[in-house]
Each structure stands twice: as C-alpha cells, then as structure tokens.
Amino acid sequence: MWDLRVVVERVEGRPVCGLQVGDYFEVSQSSHLTLPPGGHFCIYALAAVLPLLPAKQRALPEDDWLETDCLVACPDPDERLVMRIERTERVVLAEGELT
C-alpha cells in the first residue's frame, strides 16, 4: 500500500477557493488525511480527488491508466485547479488495519 500526497499543481483560472500552487494534503495508513499546520483544502477539490485515492494506494497492473496518470481537475470551471496525486512511501499494513 502507498501513502499519498495530493498537491495543487496549477490554477489556470480565478483562484476562488484560496488554494495556491504547492498546497497539499496527505493520506497515510490507508485512511488518515492530514494537512500541514494552518493549511486548508477546498471540499469540492477534495471531493473530485477522493474516488481515485484508494486505487492509487494499491499496486496496479502496468497497463492500468491510473499507474501513469496522476492529474485530477477540480469541478469549478472558473477556477480550473489541477491537482497531482503522488505516491510518497510504500507501507505494509496488516490486513486487519485496512479500511
């Protein structure tokens, strides 16, 4: 299983949610979401990326599109915020610890 970091890669439009390039959150131990101290993350951007996180946490076949694609767009058409999902550290968890 992989720990992940979701980073704001670019904002191509009007930055209405207050996120800036480089802002991020991390997912560790399968289900722990953390932000840097004083950080925030837009719930709509979060909602866009959440469905992809469980797949990016797991080993995927080489030909799976999620193995190579890592960009996710926020649904706000005026903001055009793009996030990047990064695998940060491979971790081994006991099956009973997984959600």
N, C-alpha and C positions, 0 to 999 in steps of 0.2 A: 504494500500500500504506500502511496505517496502523500506527503504533506504538500500543501499548495499555497501559493501566493497569487492573489488577483490584483493586478496593477493597472492603474489608468495609463494607457499608452498614449492616447491623444484625445483632444477635444477639438473637433472640427467646426463647431458652431458656437452658439451662445452658451456660456457656462452657467446655467441657471441653478444647478444643484450645489454649487460650491466646491465640487471636486476639481482637482488640478492634476496635471501630468505628474506621475510618481506616487500619488495617493494609493493606498493599498489596504487589503485585509488578508489575513492568513487563516487557513484551515489546517488543523493538526489533530492527531489522534482520532481520525475518522470524522469527528463531528464538532470539534471545538473551533469556534470562529473568534478571532481576536483582531483588534485594531491597535495601531500604535497609540501611546498616551496622547489624549486630546484629539485623536482622529475621529472622523466620521465617514460614513459611506451612504450614498443615496439608496433608499429602499427599492426604487424602481430599477436602478442599475443592478442592485443585488438580486432582485427577482429575475432579471434577464440571465444572469450567470449561474444561479443556483442549480438549475436542472442538469448542467453539464459537469458539475464538480464531482459527483460520485463516479462517473466514468473516468475522469482524468486522474482520480485517486488510484485506480486499479491498472494493472498491466493489461495492455491491449494488443491485439494482433498487429503486426507491422502494417498491414494494408487497411487498417481501420482509419477513417478520416480524422478521428479525434487524436490519433497518435501524432499527427503532423500539424493539424490546425489548432490554434490556441487563442484566436481573437473572437471577442463577443461584443456586439453593439448594444448600447442602451436603447430602449424603445422610444426615447424622446427625439422626434425628428428635428427639432430646433437645435438641440444640443450636440447630437452626433458624437457622443462619447464612446470611445473604443477601449475595451479592457483586454488585458493579456493574462491568460492562466499559465502560471509557471509551476512546474514540479520542483520543489525545493529540497526535499530529503526523503529518501526511501526509509520507511519504518516497518517493523514487524510487530503486529499486534496479535494477541491470542484471539481465536475465533469468538470467544465469549465477550471480548471487549468491543467488537464491531457493532455498529448500528445498522 
